[in-house]
């Protein structure tokens, strides 16, 4: 058990928690700690104390010493406490990941997965780590794992995939090609794929009112919100700001949905309008949670059905055997933030987009879906966002900054908090994955810039054979 809190800090926290907007902050904090440590311990098999130091303490900031935790490996659970303010317990549910128990625990889920079919995507590597022979690529990996001193990067994995084969990769101690790693908001890009599959199968129309029960009444101003609006973060709903995770996240609406609510999508769908539907851009996890509920409902309406759908239609076809998408108590995927997958599996997801949604001669995503996903959303110029991906195919300060620092003009990326990246470069037939809980204010994007520049330079100077 970590030290709980000093009397002085507790005295400061008690009145803070009672202020408007802070009521649920202690629940968010303990929910975050118990959930993340549960997933790190039982999905990724990482050391929970190291995870706390690297991934959680920087987020909790001055409150890091206030939150205690205990890992019970025998029971498969993690508890976290913030003195008398809040207590949370997360349990491990195998293929369904971890879940913070709020209210009654959900009934056990009897999975109905069919045996995995051979993947349509060709193998990207053999069982051994691919160590490049090209000195330029070796240097690129050295630089990717370097610690400059001013910040702590904590890089856990880098995978470089070219022409569908891993040409270089490296892992931190305790991490390897089979270690599932947290992608945070990179998960939104996997949800993009699941939504695209639903569209390809004729189950969902992106431009019609979204099938959300809470908005079914045509008189409800939210009735006109479409799945496209949700994927592009322009619903106008009051769902907070998920663009920058920090201590302030404890009072963010979407953070409350994920770490303090039992029905995450239901809580998000109840939000009122705070902007103009189809025009007001605001990056928030809650929109993808609602979209994930739609995926669950269309897949069959329960945890077993949506788990089977995700495995059968996406993960198995790409050979993403290590992928774990966590679900909430209602069986809704945490599609905005909680996919764990080995770095190679993340690269396979990127390869699907390099290949325009086609693998093994089979079209998985609709024709035009990749370009649709990478097309910049009007109003997102401050960050350069498409539909489930960050994009360089647009304009605005953020896009220009990324392009000037080496990201190709046709590229787009899955991006998650604390330095999680999957950069897709179709013209170069290239995917770069960089994962690790950086405490850099920019999420270590400078590291991605350098890795991308050096990789492209190495490929331009000398063709590199696959593993």
C-alpha positions as CSV (number, residue, x, y, z in Angstrom):
1,X,0.0,0.0,0.0
2,X,1.4,3.4,-1.0
3,X,1.3,6.1,1.7
4,X,-2.1,7.7,1.8
5,X,-2.0,11.4,2.5
6,X,-0.6,13.8,5.0
7,X,-3.1,15.6,7.3
8,X,-2.2,18.9,5.5
9,X,-3.0,17.6,2.0
10,X,-6.2,15.9,3.2
11,X,-7.3,19.1,4.9
12,X,-6.8,20.9,1.5
13,X,-8.6,18.2,-0.4
14,X,-11.8,18.0,1.7
15,X,-13.1,21.5,0.9
16,X,-11.9,21.3,-2.7
17,X,-13.9,18.1,-3.3
18,X,-17.1,19.9,-2.1
19,X,-16.8,22.8,-4.6
20,X,-19.0,22.9,-7.6
21,X,-17.5,20.9,-10.4
22,X,-15.2,19.0,-8.0
23,X,-17.8,16.8,-6.4
24,X,-16.7,13.7,-8.4
25,X,-13.0,14.5,-8.6
26,X,-12.0,12.0,-5.8
27,X,-14.0,9.3,-7.5
28,X,-12.3,10.1,-10.8
29,X,-8.9,9.9,-9.1
30,X,-9.4,6.6,-7.4
31,X,-11.2,5.2,-10.4
32,X,-8.3,6.2,-12.6
33,X,-5.7,4.7,-10.4
34,X,-7.5,1.4,-9.7
35,X,-8.4,0.9,-13.4
36,X,-5.0,1.8,-14.9
37,X,-3.1,-0.3,-12.4
38,X,-5.4,-3.2,-12.9
39,X,-4.9,-3.1,-16.6
40,X,-1.2,-2.6,-16.4
41,X,-0.8,-5.5,-14.0
42,X,-3.1,-8.1,-15.5
43,X,-3.3,-7.2,-19.2
44,X,0.2,-5.8,-19.8
45,X,1.9,-7.7,-17.0
46,X,3.9,-4.6,-16.0
47,X,5.1,-3.7,-12.5
48,X,2.3,-1.7,-10.9
49,X,4.6,0.5,-8.8
50,X,6.6,1.5,-11.8
51,X,3.4,2.2,-13.7
52,X,2.2,4.4,-10.9
53,X,5.5,6.4,-10.9
54,X,5.7,6.7,-14.7
55,X,2.1,7.0,-15.9
56,X,-0.1,8.1,-12.9
57,X,1.9,10.3,-10.6
58,X,2.6,12.9,-13.3
59,X,-1.2,13.1,-14.0
60,X,-2.1,13.3,-10.3
61,X,0.5,16.0,-9.7
62,X,0.5,17.3,-6.1
63,X,-2.1,14.7,-5.3
64,X,0.1,11.7,-6.3
65,X,1.1,11.1,-2.7
66,X,-2.5,11.2,-1.6
67,X,-3.9,8.2,-3.5
68,X,-3.1,4.8,-2.0
69,X,-3.4,1.5,-3.9
70,X,-3.2,-2.2,-3.3
71,X,-2.8,-5.0,-5.9
72,X,-4.3,-8.4,-5.0
73,X,-3.0,-10.7,-7.7
74,X,-4.8,-13.7,-6.2
75,X,-8.2,-12.0,-6.6
76,X,-7.3,-10.2,-9.8
77,X,-8.2,-6.8,-8.4
78,X,-6.7,-3.4,-7.5
79,X,-8.1,-1.0,-4.9
80,X,-7.4,2.7,-4.6
81,X,-8.3,5.1,-1.9
82,X,-8.2,8.9,-1.3
83,X,-8.5,8.9,2.5
84,X,-12.2,9.1,3.5
85,X,-13.2,10.9,0.3
86,X,-13.3,7.9,-2.1
87,X,-12.5,4.3,-2.5
88,X,-12.5,2.3,-5.8
89,X,-12.0,-1.3,-6.8
90,X,-11.2,-2.5,-10.3
91,X,-11.5,-6.2,-11.2
92,X,-9.8,-8.1,-14.0
93,X,-12.2,-9.9,-16.4
94,X,-9.9,-11.7,-18.8
95,X,-10.6,-10.9,-22.4
96,X,-12.9,-8.1,-21.4
97,X,-10.1,-6.3,-19.5
98,X,-10.5,-4.4,-16.2
99,X,-13.6,-2.7,-14.8
100,X,-14.1,-0.3,-11.9
101,X,-17.0,-1.6,-9.9
102,X,-19.7,1.1,-9.5
103,X,-22.8,-0.2,-7.9
104,X,-23.7,-3.8,-8.5
105,X,-21.1,-5.9,-10.3
106,X,-22.2,-7.0,-13.7
107,X,-23.1,-10.6,-14.3
108,X,-20.3,-12.9,-15.6
109,X,-20.1,-12.7,-19.4
110,X,-20.3,-16.0,-21.4
111,X,-18.2,-15.2,-24.5
112,X,-19.5,-16.5,-27.8
113,X,-16.4,-16.0,-29.8
114,X,-15.9,-18.3,-32.8
115,X,-12.5,-19.9,-33.4
116,X,-10.1,-17.4,-34.9
117,X,-9.8,-17.7,-38.7
118,X,-6.3,-17.3,-40.3
119,X,-5.6,-13.5,-40.5
120,X,-6.1,-11.9,-43.9
121,X,-3.2,-9.6,-43.3
122,X,0.2,-11.1,-44.2
123,X,2.6,-11.7,-41.2
124,X,4.5,-8.5,-40.4
125,X,7.4,-10.2,-38.6
126,X,8.6,-13.5,-37.2
127,X,8.7,-14.3,-33.4
128,X,12.1,-12.6,-32.9
129,X,12.6,-8.9,-32.3
130,X,13.6,-7.3,-35.6
131,X,16.9,-5.6,-35.1
132,X,17.9,-3.5,-38.2
133,X,21.3,-3.7,-39.8
134,X,21.1,-0.3,-41.3
135,X,23.2,2.1,-39.1
136,X,20.8,4.9,-39.8
137,X,17.8,2.9,-38.5
138,X,19.8,1.8,-35.5
139,X,20.6,5.4,-34.7
140,X,16.9,6.3,-35.1
141,X,16.0,3.7,-32.5
142,X,18.8,4.9,-30.2
143,X,17.5,8.5,-30.4
144,X,13.9,7.3,-29.9
145,X,14.8,5.7,-26.6
146,X,17.2,8.5,-25.4
147,X,16.3,10.4,-22.3
148,X,17.2,14.1,-22.8
149,X,17.1,14.9,-19.1
150,X,14.6,17.8,-19.1
151,X,11.7,15.4,-19.4
152,X,11.1,11.7,-18.9
153,X,10.0,9.9,-22.0
154,X,9.6,6.4,-20.7
155,X,9.5,4.9,-24.2
156,X,8.2,1.3,-24.1
157,X,8.1,0.3,-27.7
158,X,8.9,1.5,-31.2
159,X,7.9,-0.4,-34.3
160,X,8.6,0.7,-37.9
161,X,6.6,-1.1,-40.5
162,X,7.5,-0.6,-44.2
163,X,5.8,-2.4,-47.1
164,X,3.9,-4.5,-44.6
165,X,7.0,-5.8,-42.8
166,X,8.6,-4.7,-39.6
167,X,12.1,-3.3,-40.5
168,X,13.0,-2.1,-37.1
169,X,11.7,-2.4,-33.5
170,X,12.9,-2.0,-30.0
171,X,11.4,-2.5,-26.5
172,X,12.0,-1.3,-23.0
173,X,13.0,-3.9,-20.3
174,X,10.0,-6.0,-19.4
175,X,8.3,-5.2,-22.7
176,X,8.3,-7.3,-25.9
177,X,6.5,-8.0,-29.1
178,X,3.6,-9.7,-27.3
179,X,3.1,-7.1,-24.5
180,X,-0.2,-5.3,-24.8
181,X,0.3,-1.6,-24.3
182,X,-2.2,1.1,-23.6
183,X,-3.0,3.4,-26.5
184,X,-5.2,5.9,-24.7
185,X,-7.0,7.9,-27.4
186,X,-5.3,5.9,-30.2
187,X,-8.3,3.7,-29.4
188,X,-10.5,6.2,-31.2
189,X,-8.9,5.1,-34.5
190,X,-9.8,1.5,-33.8
191,X,-13.3,2.7,-33.1
192,X,-13.1,4.4,-36.5
193,X,-12.4,1.0,-38.0
194,X,-15.3,-0.7,-36.2
195,X,-17.7,2.1,-37.3
196,X,-16.4,1.8,-40.9
197,X,-17.1,-2.0,-40.8
198,X,-20.6,-1.3,-39.7
199,X,-21.0,1.1,-42.7
200,X,-19.5,-1.4,-45.1
201,X,-22.0,-4.0,-43.9
202,X,-24.9,-1.6,-44.4
203,X,-25.8,-1.4,-40.7
204,X,-25.1,2.3,-40.2
205,X,-25.5,5.5,-42.1
206,X,-23.0,8.1,-41.1
207,X,-25.3,11.0,-42.2
208,X,-28.6,10.1,-40.7
209,X,-29.6,10.8,-37.1
210,X,-27.7,8.5,-34.8
211,X,-29.6,5.6,-33.3
212,X,-29.4,6.8,-29.7
213,X,-32.5,6.1,-27.6
214,X,-32.1,9.2,-25.5
215,X,-32.4,11.4,-28.6
216,X,-35.1,9.5,-30.4
217,X,-37.7,12.2,-30.0
218,X,-37.6,14.5,-33.1
219,X,-38.3,17.4,-30.9
220,X,-35.1,16.8,-29.0
221,X,-32.4,19.2,-30.4
222,X,-29.9,16.4,-30.2
223,X,-32.0,14.2,-32.5
224,X,-30.2,15.5,-35.5
225,X,-26.7,14.5,-34.3
226,X,-25.2,12.0,-36.8
227,X,-22.5,9.3,-36.4
228,X,-20.3,11.5,-38.6
229,X,-20.8,14.4,-36.1
230,X,-19.6,12.1,-33.3
231,X,-16.6,10.7,-35.1
232,X,-15.6,14.3,-36.0
233,X,-16.2,15.7,-32.5
234,X,-18.8,18.3,-33.6
235,X,-22.0,17.2,-31.8
236,X,-22.2,20.4,-29.8
237,X,-22.7,18.3,-26.6
238,X,-21.3,19.6,-23.3
239,X,-18.8,16.8,-22.8
240,X,-15.7,18.7,-21.6
241,X,-12.2,18.7,-23.1
242,X,-10.1,15.5,-23.5
243,X,-7.3,17.0,-25.6
244,X,-4.9,17.5,-22.7
245,X,-4.8,15.0,-19.8
246,X,-3.6,16.6,-16.5
247,X,-4.6,17.2,-12.9
248,X,-7.6,19.2,-14.3
249,X,-8.9,16.0,-15.9
250,X,-10.3,15.0,-12.5
251,X,-13.1,17.5,-13.1
252,X,-13.6,16.9,-16.8
253,X,-17.0,15.5,-17.8
254,X,-15.6,12.8,-20.0
255,X,-13.1,11.7,-17.3
256,X,-16.0,11.4,-14.9
257,X,-17.8,9.2,-17.5
258,X,-14.9,6.8,-17.8
259,X,-13.7,6.6,-14.2
260,X,-16.7,7.5,-12.0
261,X,-19.8,6.2,-13.9
262,X,-21.2,2.7,-14.4
263,X,-22.9,3.5,-17.7
264,X,-20.3,5.6,-19.5
265,X,-22.1,6.0,-22.8
266,X,-25.5,6.6,-21.1
267,X,-24.0,9.3,-18.9
268,X,-22.4,11.0,-22.0
269,X,-25.6,10.8,-24.1
270,X,-27.5,12.6,-21.3
271,X,-25.3,15.7,-21.8
272,X,-27.1,18.9,-23.0
273,X,-26.1,20.9,-26.0
274,X,-23.5,23.5,-25.5
275,X,-22.8,24.4,-29.1
276,X,-24.2,24.0,-32.6
277,X,-24.7,20.5,-33.9
278,X,-22.4,19.8,-36.9
279,X,-20.4,22.9,-36.4
280,X,-19.0,23.3,-32.9
281,X,-15.8,21.2,-32.7
282,X,-14.7,20.1,-29.2
283,X,-12.4,17.1,-28.7
284,X,-14.0,14.9,-26.0
285,X,-14.0,11.2,-25.2
286,X,-17.7,11.2,-24.5
287,X,-18.6,11.4,-28.2
288,X,-16.7,8.2,-28.9
289,X,-18.3,6.5,-25.9
290,X,-21.7,7.2,-27.4
291,X,-20.5,5.9,-30.8
292,X,-19.2,2.8,-29.1
293,X,-22.6,2.2,-27.6
294,X,-24.0,2.3,-31.1
295,X,-21.5,-0.3,-32.2
296,X,-22.5,-2.5,-29.2
297,X,-26.2,-2.2,-30.1
298,X,-25.7,-2.9,-33.7
299,X,-23.5,-5.9,-32.9
300,X,-26.1,-7.5,-30.8
301,X,-26.6,-5.3,-27.7
302,X,-24.5,-7.0,-25.1
303,X,-20.9,-7.6,-24.1
304,X,-20.5,-11.0,-25.6
305,X,-21.9,-9.9,-29.0
306,X,-19.7,-6.8,-29.3
307,X,-16.6,-8.7,-28.1
308,X,-17.3,-11.4,-30.8
309,X,-17.9,-8.7,-33.4
310,X,-14.6,-6.8,-32.7
311,X,-12.6,-10.0,-32.8
312,X,-14.3,-11.6,-35.8
313,X,-14.5,-8.5,-38.0
314,X,-11.3,-6.6,-37.1
315,X,-8.8,-8.0,-34.7
316,X,-8.7,-11.6,-36.1
317,X,-8.6,-10.4,-39.7
318,X,-5.6,-8.3,-39.0
319,X,-3.9,-10.9,-36.7
320,X,-4.2,-8.5,-33.7
321,X,-4.1,-11.5,-31.4
322,X,-2.9,-9.5,-28.4
323,X,-5.6,-6.8,-28.6
324,X,-7.9,-6.2,-25.6
325,X,-10.7,-3.7,-25.8
326,X,-12.1,-3.0,-22.4
327,X,-15.8,-2.8,-21.8
328,X,-17.9,-1.0,-19.2
329,X,-20.5,-2.6,-16.9
330,X,-23.1,-2.3,-19.7
331,X,-21.0,-4.1,-22.3
332,X,-20.1,-0.9,-24.1
333,X,-16.5,-0.7,-25.4
334,X,-14.3,2.0,-24.0
335,X,-13.8,3.0,-27.6
336,X,-12.4,6.4,-26.9
337,X,-9.5,5.4,-24.6
338,X,-9.0,1.8,-23.6
339,X,-7.6,-0.5,-26.2
340,X,-4.5,-2.4,-25.1
341,X,-2.4,-4.0,-27.9
342,X,1.2,-5.0,-28.6
343,X,3.0,-2.4,-30.7
344,X,3.1,-4.7,-33.7
345,X,-0.7,-5.0,-33.4
346,X,-1.1,-1.3,-33.4
347,X,1.1,-1.2,-36.5
348,X,-1.2,-3.8,-38.2
349,X,-4.1,-1.5,-37.6
350,X,-2.2,1.3,-39.3
351,X,-1.4,-1.1,-42.2
352,X,-5.1,-1.5,-42.8
353,X,-5.2,2.2,-43.6
354,X,-2.0,2.2,-45.7
355,X,-3.8,-0.5,-47.8
356,X,-6.9,1.7,-48.2
357,X,-9.0,-0.7,-46.0
358,X,-8.2,-3.8,-48.0
359,X,-6.4,-6.9,-46.6
360,X,-5.9,-10.2,-48.3
361,X,-8.0,-9.1,-51.2
362,X,-11.0,-8.4,-49.0
363,X,-12.3,-4.9,-48.5
364,X,-12.8,-4.3,-44.7
365,X,-13.5,-0.6,-44.8
366,X,-15.8,1.1,-47.3
367,X,-14.3,2.5,-50.5
368,X,-13.2,6.1,-49.7
369,X,-13.3,5.5,-45.9
370,X,-9.6,6.1,-45.4
371,X,-9.6,9.5,-47.2
372,X,-12.8,10.4,-45.3
373,X,-11.1,9.6,-42.0
374,X,-8.1,11.7,-42.9
375,X,-10.0,14.7,-44.2
376,X,-9.8,17.6,-41.8
377,X,-12.9,18.6,-39.9
378,X,-13.8,22.2,-40.3
379,X,-13.4,24.0,-37.0
380,X,-10.5,21.7,-35.8
381,X,-7.7,23.9,-37.1
382,X,-6.3,24.3,-33.6
383,X,-5.3,20.6,-33.5
384,X,-5.9,19.3,-37.0
385,X,-8.4,16.5,-36.6
386,X,-10.2,14.3,-39.1
387,X,-12.7,11.6,-38.2
388,X,-11.1,9.5,-35.5
389,X,-7.6,10.5,-36.6
390,X,-5.4,13.5,-36.3
391,X,-4.5,14.6,-39.8
392,X,-1.8,16.5,-41.8
393,X,-4.2,16.8,-44.7
394,X,-5.5,20.3,-43.8
395,X,-4.5,23.7,-42.6
396,X,-4.0,25.6,-39.4
397,X,-1.1,26.3,-37.1
398,X,-1.0,22.7,-35.6
399,X,-0.9,21.0,-39.0
400,X,1.7,23.4,-40.4
401,X,3.8,22.9,-37.3
402,X,3.7,19.1,-37.7
403,X,4.5,19.2,-41.4
404,X,7.4,21.6,-40.9
405,X,8.8,19.1,-38.4
406,X,8.8,16.2,-40.7
407,X,5.4,14.6,-40.9
408,X,4.4,14.0,-44.5
409,X,1.6,16.1,-45.9
410,X,-0.5,12.9,-46.7
411,X,0.0,11.4,-43.3
412,X,-2.5,11.0,-40.4
413,X,-2.2,9.4,-37.0
414,X,-3.8,7.8,-34.1
415,X,-2.7,9.8,-31.1
416,X,-3.1,9.1,-27.4
417,X,-2.3,11.0,-24.2
418,X,1.2,10.9,-22.8
419,X,3.0,10.1,-26.1
420,X,1.1,7.3,-27.8
421,X,1.4,7.5,-31.6
422,X,0.6,5.4,-34.7
423,X,1.6,7.4,-37.7
424,X,0.2,6.3,-41.1
425,X,2.0,7.4,-44.2
426,X,0.3,5.8,-47.3
427,X,2.5,7.2,-50.0
428,X,5.6,5.9,-48.2
429,X,3.9,2.6,-47.4
430,X,5.0,3.2,-43.8
431,X,3.6,3.0,-40.3
432,X,5.5,4.2,-37.2
433,X,4.3,3.2,-33.7
434,X,5.8,4.9,-30.6
435,X,4.4,4.1,-27.2
436,X,5.3,5.1,-23.7
437,X,4.0,7.3,-20.8
438,X,6.0,10.5,-21.5
439,X,5.6,13.4,-19.1
440,X,6.3,15.9,-21.8
441,X,3.7,18.6,-22.1
442,X,3.4,17.8,-25.8
443,X,3.2,14.1,-25.3
444,X,6.7,13.6,-26.8
445,X,5.6,14.5,-30.3
446,X,9.1,16.0,-30.7
447,X,10.4,12.5,-30.4
448,X,8.0,11.3,-33.1
449,X,9.1,14.1,-35.3
450,X,12.8,13.0,-35.1
451,X,12.0,9.4,-35.5
452,X,9.9,10.1,-38.6
453,X,12.5,12.3,-40.2
454,X,15.3,9.8,-39.5
455,X,13.3,6.8,-40.7
456,X,12.3,8.6,-44.0
457,X,15.9,9.6,-44.5
458,X,17.1,6.1,-44.0
459,X,14.6,4.7,-46.4
460,X,15.4,7.3,-49.0
461,X,19.2,6.7,-48.7
462,X,19.1,2.9,-48.8
463,X,16.3,0.4,-49.5
464,X,15.9,-1.8,-46.4
465,X,15.0,-5.5,-46.6
466,X,12.3,-6.9,-44.4
467,X,12.9,-9.2,-41.6
